[in-house]
């Protein structure tokens, strides 16, 4: 059985997908971009602020599912420019301080939705 997870503290989907799907005790979180859900404005030209906002969206979705970052087992980071990796990695790492970090891959892609600099998805287990 699956349950759709939707947080008003994260951007609404911009296509035919859900923010997250809980299947049993596994949560699949769709890629989040640095879009302010209150204003609809994108964070651009500041990779640290963009990454922080994306991680906050992920945290809000996890919370809506009754989880937190300690439940995350896998993340995928998509970057428009791999030169941003050190700064993204630093911000990302702060959200996993004091816990075992999840498995992860980070890839540079040709283009991301709305031409953002970063998108992150994750899988969590309760």
N, CA, C and O atoms as a Tinker XYZ file with bonds, in Angstrom:
   504  protein
     1  N      0.837000   -1.179000    0.000000    73     2
     2  CA     0.000000    0.000000    0.000000    64     1     3
     3  C      0.885000    1.247000    0.000000    63     2     4     5
     4  O      1.913000    1.289000    0.677000    81     3
     5  N      0.482000    2.245000   -0.754000    73     3     6
     6  CA     1.261000    3.474000   -0.786000    64     5     7
     7  C      0.426000    4.641000   -0.294000    63     6     8     9
     8  O     -0.800000    4.661000   -0.400000    81     7
     9  N      1.156000    5.628000    0.258000    73     7    10
    10  CA     0.516000    6.832000    0.759000    64     9    11
    11  C      1.279000    8.027000    0.202000    63    10    12    13
    12  O      2.508000    8.065000    0.266000    81    11
    13  N      0.563000    8.996000   -0.340000    73    11    14
    14  CA     1.176000   10.206000   -0.859000    64    13    15
    15  C      1.465000   11.151000    0.308000    63    14    16    17
    16  O      0.598000   11.397000    1.148000    81    15
    17  N      2.687000   11.674000    0.352000    73    15    18
    18  CA     3.101000   12.620000    1.381000    64    17    19
    19  C      3.217000   13.990000    0.718000    63    18    20    21
    20  O      3.878000   14.144000   -0.309000    81    19
    21  N      2.569000   14.973000    1.320000    73    19    22
    22  CA     2.558000   16.335000    0.771000    64    21    23
    23  C      2.775000   17.315000    1.920000    63    22    24    25
    24  O      2.033000   17.300000    2.902000    81    23
    25  N      3.780000   18.156000    1.797000    73    23    26
    26  CA     4.050000   19.187000    2.791000    64    25    27
    27  C      3.799000   20.552000    2.176000    63    26    28    29
    28  O      4.288000   20.845000    1.085000    81    27
    29  N      3.041000   21.384000    2.867000    73    27    30
    30  CA     2.823000   22.750000    2.382000    64    29    31
    31  C      4.070000   23.611000    2.584000    63    30    32    33
    32  O      4.146000   24.730000    2.077000    81    31
    33  N      5.047000   23.085000    3.327000    73    31    34
    34  CA     6.302000   23.799000    3.576000    64    33    35
    35  C      7.381000   23.460000    2.544000    63    34    36    37
    36  O      8.555000   23.777000    2.733000    81    35
    37  N      6.970000   22.821000    1.466000    73    35    38
    38  CA     7.864000   22.514000    0.354000    64    37    39
    39  C      7.093000   22.844000   -0.925000    63    38    40    41
    40  O      5.862000   22.870000   -0.913000    81    39
    41  N      7.802000   23.096000   -2.026000    73    39    42
    42  CA     7.103000   23.471000   -3.255000    64    41    43
    43  C      6.157000   22.385000   -3.756000    63    42    44    45
    44  O      6.463000   21.195000   -3.680000    81    43
    45  N      5.019000   22.807000   -4.260000    73    43    46
    46  CA     4.098000   21.867000   -4.890000    64    45    47
    47  C      4.761000   21.315000   -6.147000    63    46    48    49
    48  O      5.549000   22.016000   -6.781000    81    47
    49  N      4.464000   20.092000   -6.513000    73    47    50
    50  CA     5.038000   19.520000   -7.734000    64    49    51
    51  C      4.732000   20.394000   -8.949000    63    50    52    53
    52  O      3.657000   20.987000   -9.048000    81    51
    53  N      5.692000   20.466000   -9.871000    73    51    54
    54  CA     5.515000   21.259000  -11.079000    64    53    55
    55  C      5.164000   20.372000  -12.271000    63    54    56    57
    56  O      5.250000   20.795000  -13.424000    81    55
    57  N      4.772000   19.145000  -11.973000    73    55    58
    58  CA     4.400000   18.186000  -13.012000    64    57    59
    59  C      3.580000   17.068000  -12.422000    63    58    60    61
    60  O      3.156000   17.159000  -11.270000    81    59
    61  N      3.341000   16.011000  -13.184000    73    59    62
    62  CA     2.522000   14.892000  -12.713000    64    61    63
    63  C      3.307000   13.926000  -11.820000    63    62    64    65
    64  O      3.591000   12.795000  -12.215000    81    63
    65  N      3.651000   14.381000  -10.628000    73    63    66
    66  CA     4.343000   13.547000   -9.646000    64    65    67
    67  C      3.990000   14.045000   -8.256000    63    66    68    69
    68  O      3.425000   15.128000   -8.103000    81    67
    69  N      4.322000   13.261000   -7.251000    73    67    70
    70  CA     4.079000   13.610000   -5.853000    64    69    71
    71  C      5.379000   14.057000   -5.203000    63    70    72    73
    72  O      6.461000   13.659000   -5.633000    81    71
    73  N      5.275000   14.885000   -4.167000    73    71    74
    74  CA     6.474000   15.276000   -3.419000    64    73    75
    75  C      7.174000   14.026000   -2.889000    63    74    76    77
    76  O      8.395000   13.893000   -2.965000    81    75
    77  N      6.365000   13.117000   -2.352000    73    75    78
    78  CA     6.931000   11.883000   -1.804000    64    77    79
    79  C      5.853000   10.806000   -1.775000    63    78    80    81
    80  O      4.655000   11.088000   -1.736000    81    79
    81  N      6.322000    9.567000   -1.794000    73    79    82
    82  CA     5.429000    8.416000   -1.696000    64    81    83
    83  C      5.976000    7.502000   -0.608000    63    82    84    85
    84  O      7.138000    7.098000   -0.640000    81    83
    85  N      5.117000    7.186000    0.352000    73    83    86
    86  CA     5.466000    6.249000    1.412000    64    85    87
    87  C      4.922000    4.884000    1.011000    63    86    88    89
    88  O      3.712000    4.702000    0.878000    81    87
    89  N      5.820000    3.932000    0.821000    73    87    90
    90  CA     5.444000    2.567000    0.450000    64    89    91
    91  C      5.897000    1.658000    1.586000    63    90    92    93
    92  O      7.083000    1.351000    1.707000    81    91
    93  N      4.952000    1.229000    2.416000    73    91    94
    94  CA     5.312000    0.485000    3.615000    64    93    95
    95  C      6.087000    1.407000    4.541000    63    94    96    97
    96  O      5.571000    2.434000    4.981000    81    95
    97  N      7.329000    1.036000    4.836000    73    95    98
    98  CA     8.154000    1.882000    5.706000    64    97    99
    99  C      9.246000    2.630000    4.919000    63    98   100   101
   100  O     10.171000    3.186000    5.510000    81    99
   101  N      9.128000    2.639000    3.588000    73    99   102
   102  CA    10.114000    3.306000    2.741000    64   101   103
   103  C      9.506000    4.560000    2.132000    63   102   104   105
   104  O      8.431000    4.515000    1.535000    81   103
   105  N     10.207000    5.685000    2.290000    73   103   106
   106  CA     9.766000    6.957000    1.744000    64   105   107
   107  C     10.649000    7.328000    0.555000    63   106   108   109
   108  O     11.872000    7.416000    0.672000    81   107
   109  N     10.007000    7.542000   -0.585000    73   107   110
   110  CA    10.692000    7.969000   -1.798000    64   109   111
   111  C     10.364000    9.450000   -2.006000    63   110   112   113
   112  O      9.215000    9.803000   -2.271000    81   111
   113  N     11.371000   10.307000   -1.887000    73   111   114
   114  CA    11.154000   11.749000   -1.998000    64   113   115
   115  C     11.635000   12.224000   -3.365000    63   114   116   117
   116  O     12.785000   12.006000   -3.748000    81   115
   117  N     10.738000   12.872000   -4.087000    73   115   118
   118  CA    11.078000   13.409000   -5.401000    64   117   119
   119  C     12.125000   14.503000   -5.276000    63   118   120   121
   120  O     12.291000   15.102000   -4.213000    81   119
   121  N     12.824000   14.754000   -6.365000    73   119   122
   122  CA    13.829000   15.794000   -6.400000    64   121   123
   123  C     13.238000   17.141000   -6.024000    63   122   124   125
   124  O     12.185000   17.536000   -6.525000    81   123
   125  N     13.923000   17.832000   -5.145000    73   123   126
   126  CA    13.497000   19.154000   -4.693000    64   125   127
   127  C     14.437000   20.195000   -5.273000    63   126   128   129
   128  O     15.647000   19.986000   -5.362000    81   127
   129  N     13.855000   21.325000   -5.666000    73   127   130
   130  CA    14.627000   22.430000   -6.225000    64   129   131
   131  C     14.470000   23.658000   -5.317000    63   130   132   133
   132  O     13.573000   23.685000   -4.475000    81   131
   133  N     15.320000   24.662000   -5.475000    73   131   134
   134  CA    15.271000   25.835000   -4.593000    64   133   135
   135  C     14.173000   26.824000   -4.977000    63   134   136   137
   136  O     14.446000   27.943000   -5.412000    81   135
   137  N     12.948000   26.391000   -4.809000    73   135   138
   138  CA    11.774000   27.203000   -5.102000    64   137   139
   139  C     11.083000   27.514000   -3.782000    63   138   140   141
   140  O     10.723000   26.598000   -3.043000    81   139
   141  N     10.897000   28.782000   -3.479000    73   139   142
   142  CA    10.232000   29.196000   -2.243000    64   141   143
   143  C      8.744000   28.903000   -2.384000    63   142   144   145
   144  O      8.091000   29.484000   -3.250000    81   143
   145  N      8.180000   28.007000   -1.548000    73   143   146
   146  CA     6.770000   27.638000   -1.692000    64   145   147
   147  C      5.808000   28.786000   -1.384000    63   146   148   149
   148  O      4.677000   28.793000   -1.869000    81   147
   149  N      6.246000   29.745000   -0.587000    73   147   150
   150  CA     5.376000   30.868000   -0.220000    64   149   151
   151  C      5.289000   31.912000   -1.326000    63   150   152   153
   152  O      4.225000   32.480000   -1.572000    81   151
   153  N      6.419000   32.162000   -1.994000    73   151   154
   154  CA     6.448000   33.236000   -2.987000    64   153   155
   155  C      6.495000   32.740000   -4.426000    63   154   156   157
   156  O      6.180000   33.484000   -5.355000    81   155
   157  N      6.888000   31.482000   -4.610000    73   155   158
   158  CA     7.051000   30.956000   -5.961000    64   157   159
   159  C      8.337000   31.414000   -6.628000    63   158   160   161
   160  O      8.547000   31.158000   -7.814000    81   159
   161  N      9.205000   32.093000   -5.872000    73   159   162
   162  CA    10.460000   32.602000   -6.419000    64   161   163
   163  C     11.565000   31.544000   -6.309000    63   162   164   165
   164  O     11.644000   30.807000   -5.326000    81   163
   165  N     12.404000   31.489000   -7.328000    73   163   166
   166  CA    13.557000   30.600000   -7.324000    64   165   167
   167  C     14.750000   31.286000   -6.674000    63   166   168   169
   168  O     14.914000   32.500000   -6.794000    81   167
   169  N     15.574000   30.518000   -5.994000    73   167   170
   170  CA    16.851000   31.016000   -5.505000    64   169   171
   171  C     17.871000   30.691000   -6.595000    63   170   172   173
   172  O     18.144000   29.523000   -6.872000    81   171
   173  N     18.418000   31.711000   -7.197000    73   171   174
   174  CA    19.408000   31.530000   -8.254000    64   173   175
   175  C     20.653000   32.330000   -7.931000    63   174   176   177
   176  O     20.615000   33.281000   -7.150000    81   175
   177  N     21.736000   31.939000   -8.531000    73   175   178
   178  CA    23.022000   32.646000   -8.409000    64   177   179
   179  C     23.608000   32.639000   -7.001000    63   178   180   181
   180  O     24.491000   33.445000   -6.708000    81   179
   181  N     23.144000   31.755000   -6.123000    73   179   182
   182  CA    23.728000   31.596000   -4.795000    64   181   183
   183  C     23.568000   30.129000   -4.414000    63   182   184   185
   184  O     22.554000   29.734000   -3.838000    81   183
   185  N     24.573000   29.332000   -4.738000    73   183   186
   186  CA    24.469000   27.883000   -4.567000    64   185   187
   187  C     24.310000   27.483000   -3.095000    63   186   188   189
   188  O     23.655000   26.484000   -2.799000    81   187
   189  N     24.899000   28.245000   -2.176000    73   187   190
   190  CA    24.748000   27.906000   -0.756000    64   189   191
   191  C     23.297000   28.096000   -0.308000    63   190   192   193
   192  O     22.731000   27.219000    0.344000    81   191
   193  N     22.696000   29.230000   -0.653000    73   191   194
   194  CA    21.296000   29.471000   -0.283000    64   193   195
   195  C     20.372000   28.487000   -0.985000    63   194   196   197
   196  O     19.404000   28.008000   -0.394000    81   195
   197  N     20.668000   28.186000   -2.238000    73   195   198
   198  CA    19.846000   27.238000   -2.991000    64   197   199
   199  C     19.895000   25.855000   -2.351000    63   198   200   201
   200  O     18.860000   25.213000   -2.173000    81   199
   201  N     21.089000   25.400000   -2.008000    73   199   202
   202  CA    21.236000   24.075000   -1.389000    64   201   203
   203  C     20.561000   24.031000   -0.030000    63   202   204   205
   204  O     19.894000   23.049000    0.297000    81   203
   205  N     20.721000   25.070000    0.758000    73   203   206
   206  CA    20.090000   25.126000    2.073000    64   205   207
   207  C     18.563000   25.057000    1.950000    63   206   208   209
   208  O     17.911000   24.353000    2.722000    81   207
   209  N     18.001000   25.775000    0.994000    73   207   210
   210  CA    16.548000   25.755000    0.797000    64   209   211
   211  C     16.075000   24.373000    0.355000    63   210   212   213
   212  O     15.051000   23.885000    0.833000    81   211
   213  N     16.809000   23.747000   -0.548000    73   211   214
   214  CA    16.458000   22.391000   -0.980000    64   213   215
   215  C     16.477000   21.440000    0.214000    63   214   216   217
   216  O     15.555000   20.641000    0.381000    81   215
   217  N     17.502000   21.515000    1.033000    73   215   218
   218  CA    17.594000   20.635000    2.200000    64   217   219
   219  C     16.469000   20.914000    3.196000    63   218   220   221
   220  O     15.974000   19.986000    3.836000    81   219
   221  N     16.061000   22.169000    3.337000    73   219   222
   222  CA    14.928000   22.499000    4.208000    64   221   223
   223  C     13.640000   21.877000    3.665000    63   222   224   225
   224  O     12.823000   21.369000    4.432000    81   223
   225  N     13.460000   21.917000    2.340000    73   223   226
   226  CA    12.290000   21.277000    1.734000    64   225   227
   227  C     12.287000   19.779000    2.052000    63   226   228   229
   228  O     11.261000   19.216000    2.432000    81   227
   229  N     13.437000   19.154000    1.891000    73   227   230
   230  CA    13.537000   17.721000    2.168000    64   229   231
   231  C     13.232000   17.435000    3.630000    63   230   232   233
   232  O     12.539000   16.468000    3.946000    81   231
   233  N     13.743000   18.267000    4.517000    73   231   234
   234  CA    13.478000   18.107000    5.949000    64   233   235
   235  C     11.981000   18.228000    6.242000    63   234   236   237
   236  O     11.442000   17.458000    7.037000    81   235
   237  N     11.313000   19.181000    5.610000    73   235   238
   238  CA     9.873000   19.370000    5.825000    64   237   239
   239  C      9.067000   18.166000    5.321000    63   238   240   241
   240  O      8.092000   17.758000    5.953000    81   239
   241  N      9.471000   17.612000    4.203000    73   239   242
   242  CA     8.779000   16.434000    3.667000    64   241   243
   243  C      9.020000   15.232000    4.578000    63   242   244   245
   244  O      8.091000   14.481000    4.874000    81   243
   245  N     10.258000   15.050000    5.020000    73   243   246
   246  CA    10.544000   13.965000    5.965000    64   245   247
   247  C      9.687000   14.106000    7.220000    63   246   248   249
   248  O      9.103000   13.130000    7.692000    81   247
   249  N      9.615000   15.321000    7.756000    73   247   250
   250  CA     8.834000   15.578000    8.974000    64   249   251
   251  C      7.362000   15.228000    8.749000    63   250   252   253
   252  O      6.718000   14.641000    9.620000    81   251
   253  N      6.835000   15.589000    7.581000    73   251   254
   254  CA     5.435000   15.295000    7.254000    64   253   255
   255  C      5.180000   13.787000    7.275000    63   254   256   257
   256  O      4.069000   13.344000    7.566000    81   255
   257  N      6.211000   13.009000    6.968000    73   255   258
   258  CA     6.102000   11.546000    6.974000    64   257   259
   259  C      6.481000   10.946000    8.327000    63   258   260   261
   260  O      6.524000    9.724000    8.472000    81   259
   261  N      6.758000   11.798000    9.317000    73   259   262
   262  CA     7.137000   11.306000   10.636000    64   261   263
   263  C      8.579000   10.830000   10.705000    63   262   264   265
   264  O      8.913000    9.960000   11.509000    81   263
   265  N      9.425000   11.396000    9.870000    73   263   266
   266  CA    10.832000   11.006000    9.811000    64   265   267
   267  C     11.725000   12.235000    9.929000    63   266   268   269
   268  O     11.252000   13.370000    9.991000    81   267
   269  N     13.035000   11.973000    9.957000    73   267   270
   270  CA    14.030000   13.035000    9.922000    64   269   271
   271  C     15.238000   12.523000    9.144000    63   270   272   273
   272  O     15.199000   11.423000    8.592000    81   271
   273  N     16.312000   13.313000    9.098000    73   271   274
   274  CA    17.473000   12.933000    8.298000    64   273   275
   275  C     18.133000   11.638000    8.768000    63   274   276   277
   276  O     18.835000   10.995000    7.987000    81   275
   277  N     17.926000   11.241000   10.018000    73   275   278
   278  CA    18.512000    9.980000   10.491000    64   277   279
   279  C     17.893000    8.770000    9.793000    63   278   280   281
   280  O     18.467000    7.681000    9.820000    81   279
   281  N     16.731000    8.949000    9.170000    73   279   282
   282  CA    16.066000    7.864000    8.458000    64   281   283
   283  C     16.519000    7.735000    7.000000    63   282   284   285
   284  O     16.182000    6.756000    6.334000    81   283
   285  N     17.274000    8.709000    6.505000    73   283   286
   286  CA    17.661000    8.733000    5.093000    64   285   287
   287  C     18.744000    7.690000    4.820000    63   286   288   289
   288  O     19.759000    7.635000    5.515000    81   287
   289  N     18.514000    6.864000    3.798000    73   287   290
   290  CA    19.471000    5.824000    3.432000    64   289   291
   291  C     20.156000    6.099000    2.097000    63   290   292   293
   292  O     21.203000    5.519000    1.809000    81   291
   293  N     19.574000    6.983000    1.275000    73   291   294
   294  CA    20.134000    7.230000   -0.067000    64   293   295
   295  C     19.720000    8.610000   -0.539000    63   294   296   297
   296  O     18.563000    9.002000   -0.392000    81   295
   297  N     20.668000    9.348000   -1.106000    73   295   298
   298  CA    20.350000   10.627000   -1.736000    64   297   299
   299  C     20.986000   10.675000   -3.117000    63   298   300   301
   300  O     21.962000    9.982000   -3.404000    81   299
   301  N     20.409000   11.505000   -3.949000    73   299   302
   302  CA    20.965000   11.791000   -5.274000    64   301   303
   303  C     21.020000   13.302000   -5.427000    63   302   304   305
   304  O     20.025000   13.999000   -5.228000    81   303
   305  N     22.192000   13.794000   -5.781000    73   303   306
   306  CA    22.371000   15.228000   -5.982000    64   305   307
   307  C     22.666000   15.465000   -7.460000    63   306   308   309
   308  O     23.546000   14.835000   -8.048000    81   307
   309  N     21.912000   16.383000   -8.037000    73   307   310
   310  CA    22.088000   16.749000   -9.436000    64   309   311
   311  C     22.532000   18.208000   -9.489000    63   310   312   313
   312  O     21.857000   19.088000   -8.955000    81   311
   313  N     23.653000   18.456000  -10.127000    73   311   314
   314  CA    24.219000   19.801000  -10.210000    64   313   315
   315  C     24.311000   20.263000  -11.657000    63   314   316   317
   316  O     24.596000   19.474000  -12.559000    81   315
   317  N     24.070000   21.540000  -11.864000    73   315   318
   318  CA    24.258000   22.127000  -13.181000    64   317   319
   319  C     25.748000   22.338000  -13.457000    63   318   320   321
   320  O     26.174000   22.372000  -14.612000    81   319
   321  N     26.537000   22.479000  -12.383000    73   319   322
   322  CA    27.971000   22.730000  -12.528000    64   321   323
   323  C     28.714000   22.006000  -11.407000    63   322   324   325
   324  O     28.549000   22.343000  -10.235000    81   323
   325  N     29.523000   21.023000  -11.758000    73   323   326
   326  CA    30.257000   20.247000  -10.751000    64   325   327
   327  C     31.236000   21.110000   -9.970000    63   326   328   329
   328  O     31.687000   20.697000   -8.902000    81   327
   329  N     31.577000   22.285000  -10.461000    73   327   330
   330  CA    32.432000   23.194000   -9.696000    64   329   331
   331  C     31.748000   23.658000   -8.417000    63   330   332   333
   332  O     32.420000   24.136000   -7.503000    81   331
   333  N     30.420000   23.527000   -8.333000    73   331   334
   334  CA    29.678000   23.885000   -7.124000    64   333   335
   335  C     29.730000   22.789000   -6.061000    63   334   336   337
   336  O     29.276000   22.993000   -4.935000    81   335
   337  N     30.282000   21.629000   -6.415000    73   335   338
   338  CA    30.270000   20.477000   -5.508000    64   337   339
   339  C     30.797000   20.782000   -4.107000    63   338   340   341
   340  O     30.125000   20.428000   -3.138000    81   339
   341  N     31.961000   21.418000   -3.941000    73   339   342
   342  CA    32.457000   21.648000   -2.573000    64   341   343
   343  C     31.488000   22.452000   -1.708000    63   342   344   345
   344  O     31.301000   22.142000   -0.531000    81   343
   345  N     30.879000   23.472000   -2.282000    73   343   346
   346  CA    29.954000   24.308000   -1.499000    64   345   347
   347  C     28.656000   23.566000   -1.208000    63   346   348   349
   348  O     28.117000   23.681000   -0.108000    81   347
   349  N     28.149000   22.810000   -2.168000    73   347   350
   350  CA    26.943000   22.008000   -1.956000    64   349   351
   351  C     27.216000   20.947000   -0.894000    63   350   352   353
   352  O     26.402000   20.744000    0.008000    81   351
   353  N     28.349000   20.276000   -0.998000    73   351   354
   354  CA    28.726000   19.227000   -0.059000    64   353   355
   355  C     28.802000   19.761000    1.367000    63   354   356   357
   356  O     28.383000   19.087000    2.308000    81   355
   357  N     29.336000   20.967000    1.528000    73   355   358
   358  CA    29.452000   21.567000    2.866000    64   357   359
   359  C     28.070000   21.812000    3.477000    63   358   360   361
   360  O     27.832000   21.450000    4.629000    81   359
   361  N     27.168000   22.416000    2.725000    73   359   362
   362  CA    25.809000   22.692000    3.232000    64   361   363
   363  C     25.079000   21.380000    3.499000    63   362   364   365
   364  O     24.494000   21.200000    4.567000    81   363
   365  N     25.113000   20.472000    2.541000    73   363   366
   366  CA    24.457000   19.165000    2.655000    64   365   367
   367  C     24.938000   18.444000    3.919000    63   366   368   369
   368  O     24.129000   17.912000    4.679000    81   367
   369  N     26.240000   18.431000    4.136000    73   367   370
   370  CA    26.818000   17.713000    5.275000    64   369   371
   371  C     26.320000   18.209000    6.618000    63   370   372   373
   372  O     26.219000   17.425000    7.561000    81   371
   373  N     26.007000   19.493000    6.727000    73   371   374
   374  CA    25.528000   20.039000    7.994000    64   373   375
   375  C     24.215000   19.415000    8.433000    63   374   376   377
   376  O     23.938000   19.345000    9.630000    81   375
   377  N     23.405000   18.963000    7.491000    73   375   378
   378  CA    22.115000   18.362000    7.817000    64   377   379
   379  C     22.264000   16.926000    8.334000    63   378   380   381
   380  O     21.315000   16.356000    8.872000    81   379
   381  N     23.460000   16.344000    8.168000    73   379   382
   382  CA    23.704000   14.977000    8.630000    64   381   383
   383  C     24.735000   14.917000    9.754000    63   382   384   385
   384  O     25.226000   13.837000   10.083000    81   383
   385  N     25.071000   16.073000   10.350000    73   383   386
   386  CA    26.055000   16.098000   11.428000    64   385   387
   387  C     25.588000   15.243000   12.598000    63   386   388   389
   388  O     24.416000   15.267000   12.976000    81   387
   389  N     26.519000   14.491000   13.160000    73   387   390
   390  CA    26.222000   13.677000   14.332000    64   389   391
   391  C     25.519000   12.375000   14.018000    63   390   392   393
   392  O     25.074000   11.683000   14.933000    81   391
   393  N     25.405000   12.020000   12.738000    73   391   394
   394  CA    24.762000   10.754000   12.369000    64   393   395
   395  C     25.519000   10.137000   11.206000    63   394   396   397
   396  O     26.308000   10.801000   10.532000    81   395
   397  N     25.268000    8.870000   10.986000    73   395   398
   398  CA    25.876000    8.214000    9.840000    64   397   399
   399  C     25.232000    8.747000    8.570000    63   398   400   401
   400  O     24.009000    8.700000    8.435000    81   399
   401  N     26.033000    9.253000    7.634000    73   399   402
   402  CA    25.444000    9.791000    6.404000    64   401   403
   403  C     24.934000    8.666000    5.493000    63   402   404   405
   404  O     25.395000    7.528000    5.577000    81   403
   405  N     23.986000    9.002000    4.632000    73   403   406
   406  CA    23.438000    8.003000    3.719000    64   405   407
   407  C     24.375000    7.728000    2.537000    63   406   408   409
   408  O     25.370000    8.426000    2.338000    81   407
   409  N     24.037000    6.706000    1.769000    73   407   410
   410  CA    24.709000    6.491000    0.484000    64   409   411
   411  C     24.305000    7.645000   -0.426000    63   410   412   413
   412  O     23.261000    8.265000   -0.226000    81   411
   413  N     25.144000    7.933000   -1.435000    73   411   414
   414  CA    24.853000    9.100000   -2.267000    64   413   415
   415  C     25.628000    9.038000   -3.565000    63   414   416   417
   416  O     26.711000    8.457000   -3.639000    81   415
   417  N     25.044000    9.656000   -4.598000    73   415   418
   418  CA    25.815000    9.984000   -5.785000    64   417   419
   419  C     25.549000   11.444000   -6.106000    63   418   420   421
   420  O     24.497000   11.996000   -5.782000    81   419
   421  N     26.539000   12.055000   -6.755000    73   419   422
   422  CA    26.410000   13.440000   -7.187000    64   421   423
   423  C     26.836000   13.482000   -8.647000    63   422   424   425
   424  O     27.927000   13.034000   -9.000000    81   423
   425  N     25.973000   14.020000   -9.484000    73   423   426
   426  CA    26.283000   14.078000  -10.911000    64   425   427
   427  C     26.004000   15.470000  -11.463000    63   426   428   429
   428  O     25.115000   16.181000  -10.994000    81   427
   429  N     26.780000   15.832000  -12.461000    73   427   430
   430  CA    26.509000   17.055000  -13.206000    64   429   431
   431  C     25.597000   16.674000  -14.365000    63   430   432   433
   432  O     25.824000   15.680000  -15.054000    81   431
   433  N     24.565000   17.482000  -14.563000    73   431   434
   434  CA    23.609000   17.224000  -15.632000    64   433   435
   435  C     23.590000   18.404000  -16.607000    63   434   436   437
   436  O     24.039000   19.502000  -16.276000    81   435
   437  N     23.071000   18.168000  -17.796000    73   435   438
   438  CA    23.047000   19.213000  -18.809000    64   437   439
   439  C     22.091000   20.339000  -18.440000    63   438   440   441
   440  O     22.344000   21.506000  -18.741000    81   439
   441  N     20.985000   19.976000  -17.779000    73   439   442
   442  CA    19.993000   20.995000  -17.440000    64   441   443
   443  C     19.059000   20.444000  -16.374000    63   442   444   445
   444  O     18.776000   19.247000  -16.339000    81   443
   445  N     18.583000   21.334000  -15.503000    73   443   446
   446  CA    17.646000   20.968000  -14.451000    64   445   447
   447  C     16.347000   21.749000  -14.633000    63   446   448   449
   448  O     16.329000   22.769000  -15.322000    81   447
   449  N     15.241000   21.270000  -14.008000    73   447   450
   450  CA    13.966000   21.994000  -14.129000    64   449   451
   451  C     14.112000   23.460000  -13.732000    63   450   452   453
   452  O     14.784000   23.789000  -12.755000    81   451
   453  N     13.490000   24.306000  -14.486000    73   451   454
   454  CA    13.510000   25.764000  -14.247000    64   453   455
   455  C     14.924000   26.337000  -14.255000    63   454   456   457
   456  O     15.165000   27.427000  -13.735000    81   455
   457  N     15.856000   25.593000  -14.848000    73   455   458
   458  CA    17.257000   26.014000  -14.955000    64   457   459
   459  C     17.907000   26.310000  -13.601000    63   458   460   461
   460  O     18.739000   27.211000  -13.494000    81   459
   461  N     17.524000   25.551000  -12.569000    73   459   462
   462  CA    18.127000   25.720000  -11.246000    64   461   463
   463  C     19.535000   25.146000  -11.242000    63   462   464   465
   464  O     19.937000   24.462000  -12.183000    81   463
   465  N     20.274000   25.424000  -10.188000    73   463   466
   466  CA    21.658000   24.967000  -10.050000    64   465   467
   467  C     21.760000   23.605000   -9.374000    63   466   468   469
   468  O     22.736000   22.882000   -9.576000    81   467
   469  N     20.734000   23.245000   -8.554000    73   467   470
   470  CA    20.824000   22.019000   -7.748000    64   469   471
   471  C     19.434000   21.411000   -7.567000    63   470   472   473
   472  O     18.440000   22.123000   -7.425000    81   471
   473  N     19.390000   20.092000   -7.576000    73   471   474
   474  CA    18.189000   19.319000   -7.242000    64   473   475
   475  C     18.647000   18.106000   -6.445000    63   474   476   477
   476  O     19.648000   17.473000   -6.782000    81   475
   477  N     17.907000   17.785000   -5.384000    73   475   478
   478  CA    18.272000   16.651000   -4.537000    64   477   479
   479  C     17.029000   15.805000   -4.271000    63   478   480   481
   480  O     15.964000   16.332000   -3.950000    81   479
   481  N     17.178000   14.482000   -4.409000    73   479   482
   482  CA    16.126000   13.536000   -4.067000    64   481   483
   483  C     16.669000   12.590000   -2.997000    63   482   484   485
   484  O     17.875000   12.539000   -2.759000    81   483
   485  N     15.774000   11.844000   -2.356000    73   483   486
   486  CA    16.227000   10.925000   -1.316000    64   485   487
   487  C     15.267000    9.778000   -1.084000    63   486   488   489
   488  O     14.106000    9.806000   -1.493000    81   487
   489  N     15.793000    8.769000   -0.413000    73   487   490
   490  CA    15.020000    7.619000    0.031000    64   489   491
   491  C     15.281000    7.477000    1.526000    63   490   492   493
   492  O     16.428000    7.525000    1.971000    81   491
   493  N     14.205000    7.301000    2.302000    73   491   494
   494  CA    14.327000    7.144000    3.759000    64   493   495
   495  C     13.564000    5.897000    4.190000    63   494   496   497
   496  O     12.608000    5.483000    3.532000    81   495
   497  N     13.990000    5.308000    5.289000    73   495   498
   498  CA    13.363000    4.100000    5.835000    64   497   499
   499  C     13.073000    4.331000    7.305000    63   498   500   501
   500  O     13.932000    4.786000    8.061000    81   499
   501  N     11.853000    4.013000    7.698000    73   499   502
   502  CA    11.457000    4.177000    9.093000    64   501   503
   503  C     11.538000    2.848000    9.816000    63   502   504
   504  O     11.242000    2.775000   11.009000    81   503
